[in-house]
């Protein structure tokens, strides 16, 4: 849970953000949005960890 405190964001701020999201999107739409965000983060991590065919590995001298 220490990673949430990075940048000065505490528990009360996180609860405030969650409450604002509930007000904006409602209880039914919020899980769908979070699921989509999780998929996006997973795809980003996969893209970062997977070597690309565009990158040439060779002698850099």
PDB file of N, CA, C, O and CB in Angstrom:
ATOM      1  N   UNK A   1       0.829  -1.196   0.000  1.00  0.00           N
ATOM      2  CA  UNK A   1       0.000   0.000   0.000  1.00  0.00           C
ATOM      3  C   UNK A   1       0.870   1.255   0.000  1.00  0.00           C
ATOM      4  O   UNK A   1       0.359   2.359  -0.189  1.00  0.00           O
ATOM      5  CB  UNK A   1      -0.941   0.001   1.212  1.00  0.00           C
ATOM      6  N   UNK A   2       2.181   1.098   0.211  1.00  0.00           N
ATOM      7  CA  UNK A   2       3.076   2.246   0.234  1.00  0.00           C
ATOM      8  C   UNK A   2       3.168   2.935  -1.117  1.00  0.00           C
ATOM      9  O   UNK A   2       3.431   4.136  -1.180  1.00  0.00           O
ATOM     10  CB  UNK A   2       4.447   1.821   0.680  1.00  0.00           C
ATOM     11  N   UNK A   3       2.955   2.190  -2.207  1.00  0.00           N
ATOM     12  CA  UNK A   3       3.057   2.799  -3.526  1.00  0.00           C
ATOM     13  C   UNK A   3       1.968   3.838  -3.760  1.00  0.00           C
ATOM     14  O   UNK A   3       2.127   4.716  -4.609  1.00  0.00           O
ATOM     15  CB  UNK A   3       2.988   1.731  -4.598  1.00  0.00           C
ATOM     16  N   UNK A   4       0.870   3.753  -3.025  1.00  0.00           N
ATOM     17  CA  UNK A   4      -0.198   4.741  -3.175  1.00  0.00           C
ATOM     18  C   UNK A   4       0.165   6.067  -2.523  1.00  0.00           C
ATOM     19  O   UNK A   4      -0.418   7.100  -2.852  1.00  0.00           O
ATOM     20  CB  UNK A   4      -1.492   4.210  -2.579  1.00  0.00           C
ATOM     21  N   UNK A   5       1.109   6.050  -1.614  1.00  0.00           N
ATOM     22  CA  UNK A   5       1.481   7.263  -0.904  1.00  0.00           C
ATOM     23  C   UNK A   5       2.509   8.094  -1.661  1.00  0.00           C
ATOM     24  O   UNK A   5       2.841   9.201  -1.237  1.00  0.00           O
ATOM     25  CB  UNK A   5       2.016   6.912   0.455  1.00  0.00           C
ATOM     26  N   UNK A   6       3.011   7.583  -2.760  1.00  0.00           N
ATOM     27  CA  UNK A   6       3.988   8.307  -3.568  1.00  0.00           C
ATOM     28  C   UNK A   6       3.326   9.552  -4.142  1.00  0.00           C
ATOM     29  O   UNK A   6       2.217   9.482  -4.672  1.00  0.00           O
ATOM     30  CB  UNK A   6       4.557   7.406  -4.705  1.00  0.00           C
ATOM     31  N   UNK A   7       3.991  10.667  -4.039  1.00  0.00           N
ATOM     32  CA  UNK A   7       3.456  11.904  -4.581  1.00  0.00           C
ATOM     33  C   UNK A   7       2.478  12.597  -3.652  1.00  0.00           C
ATOM     34  O   UNK A   7       1.801  13.539  -4.066  1.00  0.00           O
ATOM     35  CB  UNK A   7       2.793  11.633  -5.879  1.00  0.00           C
ATOM     36  N   UNK A   8       2.389  12.160  -2.425  1.00  0.00           N
ATOM     37  CA  UNK A   8       1.532  12.820  -1.464  1.00  0.00           C
ATOM     38  C   UNK A   8       0.064  12.444  -1.563  1.00  0.00           C
ATOM     39  O   UNK A   8      -0.781  13.146  -1.008  1.00  0.00           O
ATOM     40  CB  UNK A   8       1.665  14.270  -1.617  1.00  0.00           C
ATOM     41  N   UNK A   9      -0.268  11.360  -2.249  1.00  0.00           N
ATOM     42  CA  UNK A   9      -1.665  10.927  -2.345  1.00  0.00           C
ATOM     43  C   UNK A   9      -1.931   9.974  -1.192  1.00  0.00           C
ATOM     44  O   UNK A   9      -1.306   8.919  -1.084  1.00  0.00           O
ATOM     45  CB  UNK A   9      -1.971  10.244  -3.731  1.00  0.00           C
ATOM     46  N   UNK A  10      -2.851  10.351  -0.348  1.00  0.00           N
ATOM     47  CA  UNK A  10      -3.179   9.533   0.805  1.00  0.00           C
ATOM     48  C   UNK A  10      -4.516   8.840   0.644  1.00  0.00           C
ATOM     49  O   UNK A  10      -5.145   8.902  -0.412  1.00  0.00           O
ATOM     50  CB  UNK A  10      -3.185  10.371   2.052  1.00  0.00           C
ATOM     51  N   UNK A  11      -4.933   8.186   1.700  1.00  0.00           N
ATOM     52  CA  UNK A  11      -6.180   7.431   1.680  1.00  0.00           C
ATOM     53  C   UNK A  11      -7.382   8.334   1.463  1.00  0.00           C
ATOM     54  O   UNK A  11      -8.296   7.980   0.718  1.00  0.00           O
ATOM     55  CB  UNK A  11      -6.345   6.657   2.971  1.00  0.00           C
ATOM     56  N   UNK A  12      -7.391   9.488   2.102  1.00  0.00           N
ATOM     57  CA  UNK A  12      -8.543  10.382   1.955  1.00  0.00           C
ATOM     58  C   UNK A  12      -8.663  10.902   0.526  1.00  0.00           C
ATOM     59  O   UNK A  12      -9.774  11.065   0.020  1.00  0.00           O
ATOM     60  CB  UNK A  12      -8.432  11.556   2.930  1.00  0.00           C
ATOM     61  N   UNK A  13      -7.540  11.162  -0.124  1.00  0.00           N
ATOM     62  CA  UNK A  13      -7.588  11.629  -1.511  1.00  0.00           C
ATOM     63  C   UNK A  13      -8.087  10.534  -2.444  1.00  0.00           C
ATOM     64  O   UNK A  13      -8.850  10.802  -3.373  1.00  0.00           O
ATOM     65  CB  UNK A  13      -6.205  12.109  -1.961  1.00  0.00           C
ATOM     66  N   UNK A  14      -7.655   9.299  -2.195  1.00  0.00           N
ATOM     67  CA  UNK A  14      -8.112   8.179  -3.018  1.00  0.00           C
ATOM     68  C   UNK A  14      -9.611   7.980  -2.857  1.00  0.00           C
ATOM     69  O   UNK A  14     -10.318   7.756  -3.839  1.00  0.00           O
ATOM     70  CB  UNK A  14      -7.360   6.887  -2.647  1.00  0.00           C
ATOM     71  N   UNK A  15     -10.100   8.059  -1.624  1.00  0.00           N
ATOM     72  CA  UNK A  15     -11.539   7.928  -1.387  1.00  0.00           C
ATOM     73  C   UNK A  15     -12.314   9.047  -2.066  1.00  0.00           C
ATOM     74  O   UNK A  15     -13.402   8.810  -2.591  1.00  0.00           O
ATOM     75  CB  UNK A  15     -11.834   7.925   0.111  1.00  0.00           C
ATOM     76  N   UNK A  16     -11.783  10.244  -2.064  1.00  0.00           N
ATOM     77  CA  UNK A  16     -12.429  11.367  -2.728  1.00  0.00           C
ATOM     78  C   UNK A  16     -12.499  11.145  -4.235  1.00  0.00           C
ATOM     79  O   UNK A  16     -13.517  11.441  -4.861  1.00  0.00           O
ATOM     80  CB  UNK A  16     -11.685  12.665  -2.420  1.00  0.00           C
ATOM     81  N   UNK A  17     -11.429  10.629  -4.813  1.00  0.00           N
ATOM     82  CA  UNK A  17     -11.408  10.346  -6.252  1.00  0.00           C
ATOM     83  C   UNK A  17     -12.426   9.266  -6.595  1.00  0.00           C
ATOM     84  O   UNK A  17     -13.153   9.390  -7.581  1.00  0.00           O
ATOM     85  CB  UNK A  17      -9.996   9.912  -6.704  1.00  0.00           C
ATOM     86  N   UNK A  18     -12.484   8.205  -5.788  1.00  0.00           N
ATOM     87  CA  UNK A  18     -13.450   7.127  -6.029  1.00  0.00           C
ATOM     88  C   UNK A  18     -14.872   7.660  -5.918  1.00  0.00           C
ATOM     89  O   UNK A  18     -15.724   7.311  -6.735  1.00  0.00           O
ATOM     90  CB  UNK A  18     -13.236   5.964  -5.032  1.00  0.00           C
ATOM     91  N   UNK A  19     -15.139   8.488  -4.937  1.00  0.00           N
ATOM     92  CA  UNK A  19     -16.471   9.077  -4.768  1.00  0.00           C
ATOM     93  C   UNK A  19     -16.839   9.945  -5.966  1.00  0.00           C
ATOM     94  O   UNK A  19     -17.969   9.885  -6.451  1.00  0.00           O
ATOM     95  CB  UNK A  19     -16.532   9.908  -3.476  1.00  0.00           C
ATOM     96  N   UNK A  20     -15.892  10.755  -6.447  1.00  0.00           N
ATOM     97  CA  UNK A  20     -16.154  11.603  -7.613  1.00  0.00           C
ATOM     98  C   UNK A  20     -16.426  10.751  -8.849  1.00  0.00           C
ATOM     99  O   UNK A  20     -17.306  11.079  -9.644  1.00  0.00           O
ATOM    100  CB  UNK A  20     -14.966  12.550  -7.871  1.00  0.00           C
ATOM    101  N   UNK A  21     -15.678   9.662  -9.019  1.00  0.00           N
ATOM    102  CA  UNK A  21     -15.916   8.771 -10.157  1.00  0.00           C
ATOM    103  C   UNK A  21     -17.290   8.121 -10.077  1.00  0.00           C
ATOM    104  O   UNK A  21     -17.971   7.968 -11.091  1.00  0.00           O
ATOM    105  CB  UNK A  21     -14.835   7.692 -10.223  1.00  0.00           C
ATOM    106  N   UNK A  22     -17.694   7.741  -8.871  1.00  0.00           N
ATOM    107  CA  UNK A  22     -19.031   7.170  -8.701  1.00  0.00           C
ATOM    108  C   UNK A  22     -20.116   8.179  -9.059  1.00  0.00           C
ATOM    109  O   UNK A  22     -21.120   7.824  -9.675  1.00  0.00           O
ATOM    110  CB  UNK A  22     -19.223   6.687  -7.263  1.00  0.00           C
ATOM    111  N   UNK A  23     -19.914   9.429  -8.674  1.00  0.00           N
ATOM    112  CA  UNK A  23     -20.892  10.461  -9.009  1.00  0.00           C
ATOM    113  C   UNK A  23     -20.945  10.720 -10.513  1.00  0.00           C
ATOM    114  O   UNK A  23     -22.025  10.909 -11.074  1.00  0.00           O
ATOM    115  CB  UNK A  23     -20.565  11.755  -8.270  1.00  0.00           C
ATOM    116  N   UNK A  24     -19.783  10.729 -11.165  1.00  0.00           N
ATOM    117  CA  UNK A  24     -19.733  11.028 -12.592  1.00  0.00           C
ATOM    118  C   UNK A  24     -20.272   9.893 -13.457  1.00  0.00           C
ATOM    119  O   UNK A  24     -21.030  10.136 -14.397  1.00  0.00           O
ATOM    120  CB  UNK A  24     -18.320  11.336 -12.996  1.00  0.00           C
ATOM    121  N   UNK A  25     -19.887   8.661 -13.146  1.00  0.00           N
ATOM    122  CA  UNK A  25     -20.192   7.555 -14.042  1.00  0.00           C
ATOM    123  C   UNK A  25     -21.246   6.599 -13.512  1.00  0.00           C
ATOM    124  O   UNK A  25     -21.811   5.826 -14.286  1.00  0.00           O
ATOM    125  CB  UNK A  25     -18.954   6.800 -14.329  1.00  0.00           C
ATOM    126  N   UNK A  26     -21.521   6.626 -12.243  1.00  0.00           N
ATOM    127  CA  UNK A  26     -22.505   5.710 -11.677  1.00  0.00           C
ATOM    128  C   UNK A  26     -21.892   4.363 -11.345  1.00  0.00           C
ATOM    129  O   UNK A  26     -20.801   4.024 -11.804  1.00  0.00           O
ATOM    130  CB  UNK A  26     -23.662   5.526 -12.635  1.00  0.00           C
ATOM    131  N   UNK A  27     -22.606   3.613 -10.549  1.00  0.00           N
ATOM    132  CA  UNK A  27     -22.107   2.329 -10.080  1.00  0.00           C
ATOM    133  C   UNK A  27     -22.045   1.261 -11.151  1.00  0.00           C
ATOM    134  O   UNK A  27     -21.226   0.347 -11.058  1.00  0.00           O
ATOM    135  CB  UNK A  27     -22.951   1.848  -8.970  1.00  0.00           C
ATOM    136  N   UNK A  28     -22.894   1.353 -12.171  1.00  0.00           N
ATOM    137  CA  UNK A  28     -22.927   0.317 -13.203  1.00  0.00           C
ATOM    138  C   UNK A  28     -21.841   0.513 -14.253  1.00  0.00           C
ATOM    139  O   UNK A  28     -21.316  -0.465 -14.786  1.00  0.00           O
ATOM    140  CB  UNK A  28     -24.285   0.296 -13.874  1.00  0.00           C
ATOM    141  N   UNK A  29     -21.503   1.740 -14.554  1.00  0.00           N
ATOM    142  CA  UNK A  29     -20.526   2.026 -15.605  1.00  0.00           C
ATOM    143  C   UNK A  29     -19.088   1.956 -15.086  1.00  0.00           C
ATOM    144  O   UNK A  29     -18.171   1.663 -15.854  1.00  0.00           O
ATOM    145  CB  UNK A  29     -20.792   3.402 -16.204  1.00  0.00           C
ATOM    146  N   UNK A  30     -18.883   2.218 -13.813  1.00  0.00           N
ATOM    147  CA  UNK A  30     -17.538   2.284 -13.241  1.00  0.00           C
ATOM    148  C   UNK A  30     -16.748   0.976 -13.375  1.00  0.00           C
ATOM    149  O   UNK A  30     -15.581   1.034 -13.763  1.00  0.00           O
ATOM    150  CB  UNK A  30     -17.631   2.661 -11.788  1.00  0.00           C
ATOM    151  N   UNK A  31     -17.318  -0.203 -13.077  1.00  0.00           N
ATOM    152  CA  UNK A  31     -16.536  -1.434 -13.258  1.00  0.00           C
ATOM    153  C   UNK A  31     -16.097  -1.654 -14.704  1.00  0.00           C
ATOM    154  O   UNK A  31     -15.000  -2.152 -14.956  1.00  0.00           O
ATOM    155  CB  UNK A  31     -17.343  -2.628 -12.794  1.00  0.00           C
ATOM    156  N   UNK A  32     -16.951  -1.282 -15.645  1.00  0.00           N
ATOM    157  CA  UNK A  32     -16.600  -1.409 -17.060  1.00  0.00           C
ATOM    158  C   UNK A  32     -15.427  -0.493 -17.412  1.00  0.00           C
ATOM    159  O   UNK A  32     -14.530  -0.893 -18.154  1.00  0.00           O
ATOM    160  CB  UNK A  32     -17.817  -1.082 -17.949  1.00  0.00           C
ATOM    161  N   UNK A  33     -15.429   0.719 -16.892  1.00  0.00           N
ATOM    162  CA  UNK A  33     -14.330   1.649 -17.145  1.00  0.00           C
ATOM    163  C   UNK A  33     -13.024   1.158 -16.526  1.00  0.00           C
ATOM    164  O   UNK A  33     -11.969   1.243 -17.153  1.00  0.00           O
ATOM    165  CB  UNK A  33     -14.675   3.032 -16.600  1.00  0.00           C
ATOM    166  N   UNK A  34     -13.092   0.647 -15.306  1.00  0.00           N
ATOM    167  CA  UNK A  34     -11.893   0.144 -14.637  1.00  0.00           C
ATOM    168  C   UNK A  34     -11.345  -1.087 -15.358  1.00  0.00           C
ATOM    169  O   UNK A  34     -10.130  -1.252 -15.470  1.00  0.00           O
ATOM    170  CB  UNK A  34     -12.199  -0.194 -13.167  1.00  0.00           C
ATOM    171  N   UNK A  35     -12.238  -1.951 -15.847  1.00  0.00           N
ATOM    172  CA  UNK A  35     -11.812  -3.131 -16.595  1.00  0.00           C
ATOM    173  C   UNK A  35     -11.077  -2.711 -17.862  1.00  0.00           C
ATOM    174  O   UNK A  35     -10.036  -3.274 -18.200  1.00  0.00           O
ATOM    175  CB  UNK A  35     -13.021  -4.022 -16.944  1.00  0.00           C
ATOM    176  N   UNK A  36     -11.623  -1.724 -18.558  1.00  0.00           N
ATOM    177  CA  UNK A  36     -10.975  -1.218 -19.766  1.00  0.00           C
ATOM    178  C   UNK A  36      -9.626  -0.589 -19.465  1.00  0.00           C
ATOM    179  O   UNK A  36      -8.676  -0.752 -20.231  1.00  0.00           O
ATOM    180  CB  UNK A  36     -11.867  -0.209 -20.455  1.00  0.00           C
ATOM    181  N   UNK A  37      -9.541   0.123 -18.361  1.00  0.00           N
ATOM    182  CA  UNK A  37      -8.275   0.735 -17.975  1.00  0.00           C
ATOM    183  C   UNK A  37      -7.249  -0.344 -17.623  1.00  0.00           C
ATOM    184  O   UNK A  37      -6.072  -0.214 -17.961  1.00  0.00           O
ATOM    185  CB  UNK A  37      -8.480   1.694 -16.784  1.00  0.00           C
ATOM    186  N   UNK A  38      -7.687  -1.399 -16.950  1.00  0.00           N
ATOM    187  CA  UNK A  38      -6.792  -2.508 -16.624  1.00  0.00           C
ATOM    188  C   UNK A  38      -6.271  -3.200 -17.872  1.00  0.00           C
ATOM    189  O   UNK A  38      -5.096  -3.561 -17.944  1.00  0.00           O
ATOM    190  CB  UNK A  38      -7.502  -3.513 -15.740  1.00  0.00           C
ATOM    191  N   UNK A  39      -7.147  -3.386 -18.857  1.00  0.00           N
ATOM    192  CA  UNK A  39      -6.718  -3.988 -20.121  1.00  0.00           C
ATOM    193  C   UNK A  39      -5.696  -3.100 -20.823  1.00  0.00           C
ATOM    194  O   UNK A  39      -4.715  -3.593 -21.380  1.00  0.00           O
ATOM    195  CB  UNK A  39      -7.927  -4.234 -21.041  1.00  0.00           C
ATOM    196  N   UNK A  40      -5.928  -1.805 -20.795  1.00  0.00           N
ATOM    197  CA  UNK A  40      -4.988  -0.879 -21.422  1.00  0.00           C
ATOM    198  C   UNK A  40      -3.626  -0.910 -20.761  1.00  0.00           C
ATOM    199  O   UNK A  40      -2.600  -0.893 -21.440  1.00  0.00           O
ATOM    200  CB  UNK A  40      -5.536   0.523 -21.384  1.00  0.00           C
ATOM    201  N   UNK A  41      -3.612  -0.955 -19.437  1.00  0.00           N
ATOM    202  CA  UNK A  41      -2.349  -1.020 -18.702  1.00  0.00           C
ATOM    203  C   UNK A  41      -1.637  -2.334 -19.004  1.00  0.00           C
ATOM    204  O   UNK A  41      -0.421  -2.353 -19.195  1.00  0.00           O
ATOM    205  CB  UNK A  41      -2.590  -0.875 -17.180  1.00  0.00           C
ATOM    206  N   UNK A  42      -2.397  -3.442 -19.050  1.00  0.00           N
ATOM    207  CA  UNK A  42      -1.799  -4.739 -19.350  1.00  0.00           C
ATOM    208  C   UNK A  42      -1.204  -4.756 -20.753  1.00  0.00           C
ATOM    209  O   UNK A  42      -0.105  -5.272 -20.953  1.00  0.00           O
ATOM    210  CB  UNK A  42      -2.840  -5.851 -19.206  1.00  0.00           C
ATOM    211  N   UNK A  43      -1.921  -4.193 -21.730  1.00  0.00           N
ATOM    212  CA  UNK A  43      -1.402  -4.134 -23.098  1.00  0.00           C
ATOM    213  C   UNK A  43      -0.138  -3.280 -23.169  1.00  0.00           C
ATOM    214  O   UNK A  43       0.805  -3.618 -23.886  1.00  0.00           O
ATOM    215  CB  UNK A  43      -2.470  -3.576 -24.052  1.00  0.00           C
ATOM    216  N   UNK A  44      -0.120  -2.183 -22.431  1.00  0.00           N
ATOM    217  CA  UNK A  44       1.064  -1.324 -22.401  1.00  0.00           C
ATOM    218  C   UNK A  44       2.259  -2.074 -21.826  1.00  0.00           C
ATOM    219  O   UNK A  44       3.355  -2.022 -22.386  1.00  0.00           O
ATOM    220  CB  UNK A  44       0.790  -0.055 -21.579  1.00  0.00           C
ATOM    221  N   UNK A  45       2.051  -2.776 -20.706  1.00  0.00           N
ATOM    222  CA  UNK A  45       3.140  -3.533 -20.090  1.00  0.00           C
ATOM    223  C   UNK A  45       3.632  -4.632 -21.026  1.00  0.00           C
ATOM    224  O   UNK A  45       4.836  -4.864 -21.137  1.00  0.00           O
ATOM    225  CB  UNK A  45       2.684  -4.140 -18.755  1.00  0.00           C
ATOM    226  N   UNK A  46       2.701  -5.309 -21.698  1.00  0.00           N
ATOM    227  CA  UNK A  46       3.097  -6.350 -22.650  1.00  0.00           C
ATOM    228  C   UNK A  46       3.911  -5.760 -23.789  1.00  0.00           C
ATOM    229  O   UNK A  46       4.894  -6.359 -24.226  1.00  0.00           O
ATOM    230  CB  UNK A  46       1.864  -7.073 -23.204  1.00  0.00           C
ATOM    231  N   UNK A  47       3.512  -4.597 -24.271  1.00  0.00           N
ATOM    232  CA  UNK A  47       4.236  -3.955 -25.370  1.00  0.00           C
ATOM    233  C   UNK A  47       5.630  -3.521 -24.927  1.00  0.00           C
ATOM    234  O   UNK A  47       6.577  -3.586 -25.710  1.00  0.00           O
ATOM    235  CB  UNK A  47       3.450  -2.747 -25.895  1.00  0.00           C
ATOM    236  N   UNK A  48       5.759  -3.084 -23.696  1.00  0.00           N
ATOM    237  CA  UNK A  48       7.062  -2.662 -23.187  1.00  0.00           C
ATOM    238  C   UNK A  48       7.977  -3.870 -23.001  1.00  0.00           C
ATOM    239  O   UNK A  48       9.171  -3.795 -23.292  1.00  0.00           O
ATOM    240  CB  UNK A  48       6.904  -1.898 -21.856  1.00  0.00           C
ATOM    241  N   UNK A  49       7.429  -4.973 -22.522  1.00  0.00           N
ATOM    242  CA  UNK A  49       8.239  -6.153 -22.224  1.00  0.00           C
ATOM    243  C   UNK A  49       8.510  -7.034 -23.436  1.00  0.00           C
ATOM    244  O   UNK A  49       9.431  -7.849 -23.402  1.00  0.00           O
ATOM    245  CB  UNK A  49       7.566  -6.966 -21.168  1.00  0.00           C
ATOM    246  N   UNK A  50       7.732  -6.892 -24.505  1.00  0.00           N
ATOM    247  CA  UNK A  50       7.911  -7.714 -25.694  1.00  0.00           C
ATOM    248  C   UNK A  50       8.850  -7.003 -26.656  1.00  0.00           C
ATOM    249  O   UNK A  50       8.627  -5.844 -27.005  1.00  0.00           O
ATOM    250  CB  UNK A  50       6.552  -8.015 -26.372  1.00  0.00           C
ATOM    251  N   UNK A  51       9.894  -7.693 -27.083  1.00  0.00           N
ATOM    252  CA  UNK A  51      10.801  -7.050 -28.047  1.00  0.00           C
ATOM    253  C   UNK A  51      10.089  -6.814 -29.373  1.00  0.00           C
ATOM    254  O   UNK A  51       9.341  -7.662 -29.859  1.00  0.00           O
ATOM    255  CB  UNK A  51      12.065  -7.913 -28.269  1.00  0.00           C
ATOM    256  N   UNK A  52      10.334  -5.671 -29.929  1.00  0.00           N
ATOM    257  CA  UNK A  52       9.694  -5.292 -31.181  1.00  0.00           C
ATOM    258  C   UNK A  52      10.532  -5.748 -32.360  1.00  0.00           C
ATOM    259  O   UNK A  52      11.755  -5.849 -32.259  1.00  0.00           O
ATOM    260  CB  UNK A  52       9.470  -3.778 -31.239  1.00  0.00           C
ATOM    261  N   UNK A  53       9.878  -6.024 -33.477  1.00  0.00           N
ATOM    262  CA  UNK A  53      10.590  -6.413 -34.690  1.00  0.00           C
ATOM    263  C   UNK A  53      11.298  -5.212 -35.310  1.00  0.00           C
ATOM    264  O   UNK A  53      12.238  -5.379 -36.087  1.00  0.00           O
ATOM    265  CB  UNK A  53       9.620  -7.040 -35.704  1.00  0.00           C
ATOM    266  N   UNK A  54      10.856  -4.009 -34.973  1.00  0.00           N
ATOM    267  CA  UNK A  54      11.430  -2.798 -35.539  1.00  0.00           C
ATOM    268  C   UNK A  54      12.804  -2.473 -34.957  1.00  0.00           C
ATOM    269  O   UNK A  54      13.597  -1.774 -35.588  1.00  0.00           O
ATOM    270  CB  UNK A  54      10.496  -1.637 -35.314  1.00  0.00           C
ATOM    271  N   UNK A  55      13.081  -2.971 -33.774  1.00  0.00           N
ATOM    272  CA  UNK A  55      14.330  -2.653 -33.094  1.00  0.00           C
ATOM    273  C   UNK A  55      15.408  -3.614 -33.570  1.00  0.00           C
ATOM    274  O   UNK A  55      15.248  -4.833 -33.507  1.00  0.00           O
ATOM    275  CB  UNK A  55      14.164  -2.727 -31.549  1.00  0.00           C
ATOM    276  N   UNK A  56      16.510  -3.043 -34.050  1.00  0.00           N
ATOM    277  CA  UNK A  56      17.636  -3.850 -34.493  1.00  0.00           C
ATOM    278  C   UNK A  56      18.645  -3.960 -33.374  1.00  0.00           C
ATOM    279  O   UNK A  56      19.094  -2.949 -32.835  1.00  0.00           O
ATOM    280  CB  UNK A  56      18.284  -3.254 -35.751  1.00  0.00           C
ATOM    281  N   UNK A  57      19.000  -5.164 -33.025  1.00  0.00           N
ATOM    282  CA  UNK A  57      20.012  -5.384 -32.005  1.00  0.00           C
ATOM    283  C   UNK A  57      21.293  -5.741 -32.737  1.00  0.00           C
ATOM    284  O   UNK A  57      21.355  -6.720 -33.481  1.00  0.00           O
ATOM    285  CB  UNK A  57      19.588  -6.509 -30.983  1.00  0.00           C
ATOM    286  N   UNK A  58      22.299  -4.937 -32.512  1.00  0.00           N
ATOM    287  CA  UNK A  58      23.551  -5.190 -33.207  1.00  0.00           C
ATOM    288  C   UNK A  58      24.686  -4.434 -32.565  1.00  0.00           C
ATOM    289  O   UNK A  58      24.587  -3.990 -31.421  1.00  0.00           O
ATOM    290  CB  UNK A  58      23.437  -4.815 -34.668  1.00  0.00           C
ATOM    291  N   UNK A  59      25.753  -4.292 -33.301  1.00  0.00           N
ATOM    292  CA  UNK A  59      26.934  -3.595 -32.815  1.00  0.00           C
ATOM    293  C   UNK A  59      26.655  -2.099 -32.767  1.00  0.00           C
ATOM    294  O   UNK A  59      26.266  -1.511 -33.776  1.00  0.00           O
ATOM    295  CB  UNK A  59      28.160  -3.896 -33.707  1.00  0.00           C
ATOM    296  N   UNK A  60      26.848  -1.481 -31.613  1.00  0.00           N
ATOM    297  CA  UNK A  60      26.550  -0.057 -31.447  1.00  0.00           C
ATOM    298  C   UNK A  60      27.807   0.792 -31.432  1.00  0.00           C
ATOM    299  O   UNK A  60      27.757   1.954 -31.030  1.00  0.00           O
ATOM    300  CB  UNK A  60      25.771   0.169 -30.171  1.00  0.00           C
ATOM    301  N   UNK A  61      28.929   0.240 -31.859  1.00  0.00           N
ATOM    302  CA  UNK A  61      30.191   0.994 -31.818  1.00  0.00           C
ATOM    303  C   UNK A  61      30.297   1.966 -32.945  1.00  0.00           C
ATOM    304  O   UNK A  61      31.297   2.677 -33.055  1.00  0.00           O
ATOM    305  CB  UNK A  61      31.368   0.065 -31.855  1.00  0.00           C
TER     306      UNK A  61
END
